[in-house]
Amino acid sequence: MLPTLNATGDLLLQRPLSKRAVLTNIGRGELVNFISPMNPKVLACKRVIGLPGDRVFLNGVPLDVPPGHLWLEGDNQNVSVDSRVYGPVPLALVQGKILARVWPSFIWFKKSDA
């Protein structure tokens, strides 16, 4: 998530979300943390690019985000492992919405930070 977040050392403020609350509380451009679809022991943080029913493009090819899923991408697209690698992420894996970075410097995250 560089340059927005460091992989280690950043302290984040998260709003936990139930599986039912994810779609009503998450919008495009916001940051979420989720259980990695590639390794259930890893908690990842990415930006919401597509909501269920949205059309996204992967290498110029249109893809529809299926119901019950999000399309998530990292801010450092050259090295990020994200939906471009593992596909749409099930809503059930989303743990919460990242509201702010508390440390090392405080910053509120908004949709406009996309």
C-alpha positions in Angstrom: 0.0 0.0 0.0 3.0 2.3 -0.4 3.0 5.3 -0.5 -0.3 5.5 1.5 0.7 2.9 4.2 3.9 1.2 5.2 3.9 -2.6 5.2 5.1 -2.6 8.8 5.0 -0.1 11.6 1.9 1.9 10.8 -0.8 1.9 13.5 -4.2 2.1 12.0 -7.7 3.0 13.3 -10.2 0.5 11.9 -14.0 0.4 12.1 -14.9 -3.3 12.4 -17.7 -4.4 10.1 -20.1 -7.3 10.2 -20.5 -9.2 7.0 -24.0 -7.6 6.6 -22.6 -4.1 7.1 -19.8 -4.2 4.5 -21.8 -3.0 1.5 -23.6 -0.2 3.3 -20.4 1.2 4.9 -17.8 0.7 2.1 -17.4 2.8 -1.0 -15.0 3.0 -4.0 -11.7 4.5 -3.0 -11.9 3.6 0.6 -9.3 1.4 2.4 -10.3 -2.0 3.9 -8.5 -4.7 5.7 -9.3 -8.3 4.9 -8.2 -11.9 5.3 -6.0 -12.7 2.3 -7.6 -15.1 -0.1 -4.1 -16.6 -0.7 -3.2 -17.1 3.0 -5.9 -17.1 5.8 -3.2 -16.3 8.3 -2.4 -12.9 6.7 -4.4 -9.7 7.2 -4.1 -7.4 4.2 -5.1 -3.8 3.4 -6.1 -2.6 0.0 -8.2 0.1 -1.7 -11.8 -0.7 -3.0 -11.8 -0.3 -6.7 -15.0 -2.2 -7.6 -18.2 -3.0 -5.8 -20.5 -5.9 -6.7 -21.9 -5.4 -10.2 -19.2 -2.9 -11.2 -17.1 -3.4 -14.3 -13.4 -3.3 -13.8 -10.6 -3.7 -16.3 -7.6 -6.1 -16.0 -5.0 -5.5 -18.7 -7.7 -3.9 -20.9 -10.1 -6.8 -20.5 -13.5 -6.0 -18.8 -14.5 -8.0 -15.8 -17.7 -7.8 -13.8 -17.3 -7.9 -10.0 -19.7 -10.7 -8.9 -22.3 -10.4 -6.2 -20.9 -10.7 -2.8 -17.4 -9.6 -3.8 -15.1 -6.5 -4.0 -12.3 -5.7 -6.4 -9.3 -4.5 -4.3 -6.0 -3.1 -5.4 -2.9 -1.7 -3.8 -1.7 1.8 -4.3 1.7 0.6 -5.5 0.5 -1.3 -8.5 3.9 -2.3 -9.7 4.4 -4.7 -6.8 1.0 -5.1 -5.1 -0.5 -8.6 -4.9 -4.2 -7.8 -5.1 -7.4 -8.6 -7.0 -5.3 -8.4 -10.2 -3.6 -11.6 -9.0 -6.2 -13.4 -6.9 -9.5 -12.0 -8.4 -12.5 -10.6 -6.6 -12.4 -10.8 -2.8 -15.5 -12.3 -1.0 -17.2 -9.8 1.3 -17.0 -12.5 4.0 -13.2 -11.9 4.2 -13.5 -8.1 4.8 -12.8 -7.3 8.5 -13.2 -3.6 8.6 -12.8 -0.1 7.1 -9.5 1.8 7.7 -10.4 5.2 9.0 -7.0 6.7 9.8 -3.3 6.2 10.3 -2.6 7.0 13.9 1.2 6.5 13.9 3.8 7.5 12.9 1.9 10.6 11.7 -1.9 11.0 12.0 -4.0 11.2 8.9 -7.7 10.7 8.2 -8.5 8.6 5.1 -11.3 9.7 2.9 -12.6 8.5 -0.4 -10.9 11.4 -2.0 -7.5 10.0 -1.0 -7.9 7.5 -3.9 
